[in-house]
Structure formats: structure tokens, C-alpha cells
Amino acid sequence: MTPEEAPHGALLEDAHTKTHKDTAMTAKLTFGYLYDFRNPPQWHRPWSHLYGEILDVIAWSEQVGFSEAWVPEHHLADDGYMPSPLIAMTAIAARTSKIRIGSGIALAPLHDPVRFATDCAVLDTFAGGRTDIGLAIGYRKRETAAFGIDFTKRGKIFDEWLAIVSRLFAGETVDVAGEHFQISGAKLMPPPPGHIPLYIGGFADKSVERVLRYGDGYIGSEGVCDAYVAKMRERGQDPMSGRVKITGVTTVIADDPQAALEELAPYYHHVNNSYGAWFSEDKVHSAEHAFRPMSLEDFKRSGTLQILTPDDAIAMLQRLQATMPLDHYLFSMPPGLPADRFVHYAETIANKVIPAFA
């Protein structure tokens, strides 16, 4: 599973004692949404209509205070999970002017590094320097097989890939005679308008090492952030100098959590069960990082869908900021949810949470 897909555990500690008055010294925190552009059979609509509506929603989100739109990547999904994040990001760039646009996340081993870096440079030019790139190695053998990649070598491929892309983003002319890539005279032209940040995700210790070697920060599950902070301390670095973007894919903020659970559970249940089915294919990750398929009623009781009031959400986020260099938190627009109902819940965040961290 990619880090943005990790179930979000409850982190409240006496959150009901917190109020908006406690946010006076709160560090700045930005917020965004993950848009996977899925179109499940039970809510199926014409693809062009769905894509257009999501672009409308993203343009609206920019106007009410959200700071980023993220697009993930998966392949061979029956519900059409977005397979081409950079193309979707370019469409978003054309519809927006302020928010940042991120891959959340792209499956690096499936992409040629020079082609990917070149496309990122062009995308960032269209976007006016608003691009963030989130990356990981992926966890499904069917995906790597479809692209002719050896699943067992994707980690080594990723290491070579990161070295190449980092050098290209830095403006170098790259020559590489590696195990997986042989490149001569590669260079980005035109170059991106500025530095394109790389955020690296994953769950293994190797993922944290990659963040510290190649990345501008970590993107993914809060459960990995302790390892990131510990590794920075081990290296004599100030942990708060790092950057963390947490993916709360199954976190919702609502004034009435019980009513929100009844309305939203079917949509997030699809998210849970689709990831759970993918997890069961190759069982790459441990149970603590895994979704598991279950009935709708079991899902509602499981706590996987974490629904917080605005005050509870502020308390949770303040706690996270105290323990890690959290600078961005992203929610997700679940597949099938009508746009007007998405706006309803997003407005709660915009009006009652974002101002506490401005």
C-alpha cells in the first residue's frame, strides 16, 4: 500500500478539553485533499462528467483556503483509480492559480526517470512552480508485471531512479551506467522554474533513509513519522527542521459525527475494501499498516473511519505538531460522494479548522 492509503488511527488525548483559544501559539499548518478520480460501478457516471466535476471542486477548494490538491496513482483498478497523475495534475494547474499540486503518490519504478523528470519540469512550468512530487515503490505485483518490472527489484530500481531524478531536478547533465538504467547526456530543457520538492513515502526503515538522502520530507502515515524523527535525531539533525505531510485518507471533520458516519460510511467503505483487496494480493505490509475487507456494518464499528468535531481535530493536529515537523495534512474525497456533499464537509474544515492554523 502507498502511504496515503494507511488507515488513520485515533490520536486524541482528552481532546474535549481543547478549545479554539488554545491555538494562539499553534504553528502554521496547511490543508489539502487527495483526489483519486475513481468511478465505482455502484455510482458510475460518464467519465468526462466525473473528471470535470472534480476539477470544479478543486478550483472551488482553492477559493476557500485549501492549499494543495493531490493525485495518486494505481493501475488495473476496476473503479478506474487514477493511472496518470501527472496528466491530471496538469489539468488541475490549468484550472487553478494558487494551490500547490502534488502527486500523492506516484509509483516511481513504473516510470522512466528521464521521461518522468521531463514531464514534471513541463508540468511545473504550466503550474508556475506549484508542483510537489510524492513517490513510493508500490506494493502490487500485478502493477509491476503490467509494466514489465521485476517486483522484487523495485527497491533497487527506486534508489537508482531517485539519484537520477534528483540530479536532473538540480539542473545537472546526467550520465549513468547503473544496474537498471543506462543514461547518457540527460538534461531538463526547459528547466523547471524552481526547485521541485520530492516527498518520499513508505513503511520500511529504508523508506526513511531515502527521505533523508533524497527527499525534502516524508509523506504518508503518521505511524512512520516517529521513525523519521528518531532517524533525524540519530544523525544529529533537528527533527523540527524536517517536513511531514500526513495522509488522513479515512479522516473526516464534521459538526455531527454520528450523522456523518451514516452518510459517509458507504463511500469510505468502498475505499477500505478496495485497498483491502489489493492488500490481500501480495501481503507486502504488516497488519498494522493494512486495510482489511469487511461488511459495511463492521466497517462502521471498526473505527477505521475517524470522524472528529472541529475542536477535536484541532486538538489532534496540535498534538501531532508537538511531536513531528508536520506542515501539511491531507484528507480525501471518497469515490461516489456527490460534489455538493463533499463541499458541505470541506466547508467545515475551511471555516472551523484552517483558521486555527493560519
C-alpha positions in Angstrom: 0.0 0.0 0.0 1.1 3.5 -0.6 1.4 5.7 2.5 -1.5 7.8 1.6 -3.7 4.7 1.9 -2.8 3.9 5.6 -5.8 3.6 8.0 -5.7 6.6 10.2 -5.7 5.7 13.9 -7.3 7.9 16.6 -4.8 10.2 18.3 -7.0 12.1 20.7 -5.8 12.7 24.2 -8.6 14.4 26.2 -9.4 16.4 23.1 -12.6 17.7 24.6 -10.6 19.9 27.0 -9.2 21.8 24.0 -10.8 24.9 22.6 -10.0 27.3 19.8 -8.4 29.5 22.4 -5.6 27.0 22.7 -4.4 27.7 19.1 -2.8 31.1 19.8 0.7 29.6 19.6 -0.2 27.0 17.0 2.3 26.6 14.2 1.2 27.2 10.6 -0.3 24.1 9.0 -1.8 23.8 5.5 -4.5 21.5 4.3 -5.4 19.7 1.1 -7.4 16.9 -0.4 -6.5 13.7 -2.3 -8.5 13.2 -5.5 -8.3 9.7 -6.9 -10.8 10.2 -9.7 -12.5 6.8 -9.2 -15.8 5.9 -10.7 -17.1 2.7 -8.9 -19.9 0.8 -10.7 -22.5 1.5 -8.0 -22.1 5.3 -8.5 -20.9 5.2 -12.1 -21.2 8.4 -14.2 -19.8 9.4 -17.6 -16.0 9.7 -17.2 -15.8 13.2 -18.7 -18.5 14.4 -16.4 -16.8 13.0 -13.3 -13.4 14.4 -14.2 -14.9 17.8 -15.0 -16.8 17.9 -11.7 -13.7 17.0 -9.7 -11.8 19.8 -11.4 -14.6 22.2 -10.5 -14.3 21.0 -6.8 -10.6 21.6 -6.8 -11.0 25.1 -8.2 -13.6 25.8 -5.5 -11.3 24.4 -2.8 -8.6 26.9 -3.7 -11.0 29.8 -3.2 -12.0 28.7 0.4 -8.5 28.2 1.8 -7.2 24.8 0.9 -3.5 24.8 -0.1 -3.0 21.7 -2.2 -4.6 19.1 -4.4 -3.0 15.7 -4.5 -3.4 13.0 -7.2 -2.4 9.4 -6.5 -1.5 6.5 -8.9 -2.7 2.9 -9.3 -3.3 0.7 -12.2 -5.6 -2.2 -13.2 -8.4 -0.9 -10.8 -11.9 -1.8 -11.7 -13.1 1.6 -10.5 -10.7 3.5 -12.7 -8.4 4.7 -9.9 -6.2 7.5 -11.5 -3.4 5.8 -13.5 -1.8 9.0 -14.9 -1.2 11.5 -12.1 1.0 14.0 -14.0 -1.7 14.4 -16.7 -4.4 15.0 -14.1 -2.0 17.5 -12.3 -1.6 19.4 -15.5 -5.3 19.7 -15.9 -5.5 21.0 -12.3 -2.8 23.5 -13.0 -4.9 24.9 -15.8 -7.9 25.4 -13.5 -6.1 27.0 -10.5 -3.6 29.7 -9.8 -2.6 29.5 -6.1 -2.8 26.0 -4.7 0.1 23.6 -4.9 -0.4 20.4 -6.9 1.1 17.1 -5.8 1.4 13.5 -6.8 0.2 11.7 -3.8 1.8 9.4 -4.7 3.4 8.3 -8.0 4.8 4.8 -8.3 8.3 5.6 -9.3 9.5 2.2 -10.5 6.8 2.2 -13.2 8.2 5.4 -14.8 11.3 6.0 -16.8 13.2 8.6 -14.7 14.2 10.9 -17.5 10.7 10.9 -19.0 9.2 11.5 -15.6 11.5 14.3 -14.7 11.0 15.9 -18.1 7.2 15.8 -17.7 7.5 17.2 -14.2 9.5 20.2 -15.5 6.9 20.9 -18.1 4.1 20.5 -15.6 5.8 22.8 -13.2 6.2 25.4 -15.9 2.4 25.3 -16.6 1.8 25.4 -12.9 4.1 28.4 -12.2 6.3 26.5 -9.8 3.5 25.0 -7.7 4.4 21.3 -8.1 5.2 18.8 -5.3 6.2 15.2 -6.1 5.3 12.4 -3.7 6.9 9.0 -4.5 7.0 5.4 -3.4 7.7 1.9 -4.7 4.3 0.4 -4.8 3.1 -2.9 -3.4 1.2 -4.9 -6.1 2.9 -7.4 -8.3 0.2 -7.1 -10.9 1.1 -3.4 -11.4 4.8 -4.0 -11.9 4.1 -7.0 -14.1 1.9 -4.9 -16.4 4.9 -2.5 -16.9 7.5 -5.3 -17.3 9.2 -4.5 -14.0 10.6 -7.2 -11.6 8.6 -6.7 -8.4 11.5 -8.0 -6.3 13.9 -5.3 -7.6 11.6 -2.3 -7.3 13.5 -1.1 -4.2 16.9 -1.0 -6.0 15.2 0.5 -9.1 13.8 3.2 -6.9 17.2 4.0 -5.4 18.8 4.5 -8.9 15.7 6.3 -10.0 15.8 8.8 -7.2 19.5 9.5 -7.8 18.8 10.3 -11.4 15.7 12.4 -10.9 17.3 14.4 -8.1 20.3 15.3 -10.3 18.0 16.3 -13.2 15.9 18.5 -10.9 19.1 20.1 -9.7 20.0 21.1 -13.2 22.8 18.6 -13.9 23.6 16.8 -17.1 23.3 13.2 -16.1 25.3 10.2 -17.3 24.6 6.9 -15.5 25.8 3.3 -16.1 23.7 1.6 -13.4 22.2 -1.8 -12.9 18.8 -0.7 -14.1 19.4 2.5 -16.0 21.9 3.4 -18.6 21.7 7.1 -19.5 24.0 9.5 -21.4 23.7 13.3 -21.5 20.2 13.6 -20.0 19.2 17.2 -19.1 16.0 19.0 -18.5 15.3 21.7 -21.1 13.4 23.8 -20.5 14.3 23.5 -16.8 11.6 23.8 -14.1 11.0 27.3 -12.9 12.3 26.4 -9.4 13.0 23.6 -7.1 10.5 20.7 -7.3 10.2 19.2 -3.8 10.4 15.4 -3.5 8.4 13.7 -0.7 9.0 10.0 -0.2 6.6 7.6 1.4 6.7 4.0 2.6 6.7 2.0 5.8 10.1 0.3 6.0 13.3 1.7 7.5 14.7 2.0 4.0 11.9 4.5 3.2 13.1 6.8 6.0 16.6 6.5 4.8 15.5 7.5 1.3 13.7 10.6 2.7 16.9 11.7 4.4 19.1 11.1 1.4 17.0 12.3 -1.5 13.8 13.9 -0.2 12.5 17.2 1.1 10.3 15.4 3.5 8.1 12.4 4.3 4.5 11.8 3.0 2.3 9.2 4.4 1.1 7.5 7.6 1.6 9.2 10.9 2.8 5.8 12.2 6.1 6.1 10.3 6.8 9.7 11.5 8.3 8.5 14.8 10.9 6.6 12.8 11.6 9.7 10.7 12.0 11.9 13.7 14.2 9.3 15.5 16.5 8.9 12.5 17.0 12.6 12.2 18.0 12.8 15.9 20.3 9.8 15.4 22.0 11.8 12.6 22.3 14.9 14.8 19.7 16.8 12.9 16.9 18.9 14.4 13.8 16.9 13.9 11.7 20.0 13.5 13.8 21.0 10.5 12.2 18.2 8.6 8.9 18.2 6.7 5.9 15.8 7.2 2.8 15.6 5.2 0.2 13.2 6.8 -2.4 11.5 4.7 -5.7 11.2 6.6 -7.5 9.2 3.9 -10.1 8.0 6.3 -10.4 11.0 8.5 -13.4 13.4 8.3 -14.2 16.5 10.2 -17.9 17.1 10.9 -20.1 19.0 13.4 -22.3 15.9 13.9 -20.0 12.8 13.7 -22.9 10.3 14.0 -24.8 11.8 11.2 -21.6 12.0 9.1 -20.9 8.3 9.8 -24.3 7.3 8.5 -24.0 9.4 5.4 -20.3 8.8 4.5 -19.7 5.2 5.6 -20.7 3.6 2.2 -18.2 5.7 0.3 -15.3 5.2 2.7 -16.3 1.5 2.9 -15.5 1.2 -0.8 -12.2 2.9 -0.2 -11.4 0.4 2.7 -12.5 -2.7 0.8 -10.7 -1.9 -2.4 -7.4 -1.2 -0.7 -8.1 -4.3 1.5 -8.5 -6.4 -1.6 -5.3 -5.1 -3.0 -3.5 -5.7 0.3 -4.5 -9.4 0.2 -3.0 -9.9 -3.2 0.7 -10.0 -2.1 0.6 -9.2 1.6 3.6 -7.0 1.4 2.8 -4.9 4.5 2.2 -5.9 8.1 -1.3 -5.9 9.6 -0.7 -2.6 11.4 -0.5 -0.8 8.1 -3.2 -2.8 6.3 -6.8 -2.3 5.4 -8.9 -5.4 5.5 -12.2 -6.1 3.7 -15.3 -6.1 5.9 -19.0 -5.6 5.8 -20.5 -2.1 5.9 -21.8 -2.6 9.5 -18.4 -4.0 10.6 -16.7 -1.0 8.9 -18.9 1.4 10.8 -18.0 -0.2 14.1 -14.3 -0.6 13.3 -13.1 3.0 13.9 -11.3 2.9 10.5 -13.4 5.9 9.5 -12.3 8.6 12.1 -14.8 11.4 12.3 -13.8 14.3 14.5 -15.5 17.5 15.5 -13.6 20.7 14.6 -12.4 21.1 18.2 -11.3 17.5 18.4 -9.5 17.8 15.1 -7.6 20.9 16.2 -6.5 19.1 19.4 -5.3 16.1 17.4 -3.4 18.3 14.9 -1.8 20.3 17.7 -0.6 17.1 19.3 0.9 15.9 16.1 2.7 19.3 15.6 4.2 18.9 19.1 5.8 15.5 18.1 6.9 16.0 14.5 7.5 18.6 11.8 4.0 18.5 10.4 3.4 21.2 7.8 0.5 19.7 5.8 -2.4 17.4 6.4 -4.5 16.0 3.6 -7.9 14.4 3.6 -9.5 12.6 0.7 -12.6 12.9 -1.5 -14.1 9.4 -1.4 -15.3 8.0 -4.7 -19.0 8.3 -5.3 -19.7 11.2 -2.9 -21.8 13.9 -4.6 -19.9 17.1 -5.1 -22.4 19.2 -3.0 -21.9 16.8 -0.1 -18.1 17.0 -0.4 -18.4 20.7 -0.3 -20.5 20.5 2.8 -17.8 18.7 4.8 -14.9 20.6 3.2 -16.5 23.9 4.2 -16.5 22.7 7.9 -12.7 22.4 7.6 -12.3 25.6 5.8 -14.4 27.6 8.3 -13.6 26.0 11.6 -10.2 24.3 11.4 -8.0 26.0 8.8 -8.2 29.5 10.5 -6.8 27.9 13.7 -3.5 27.2 11.9 -3.2 30.1 9.6 
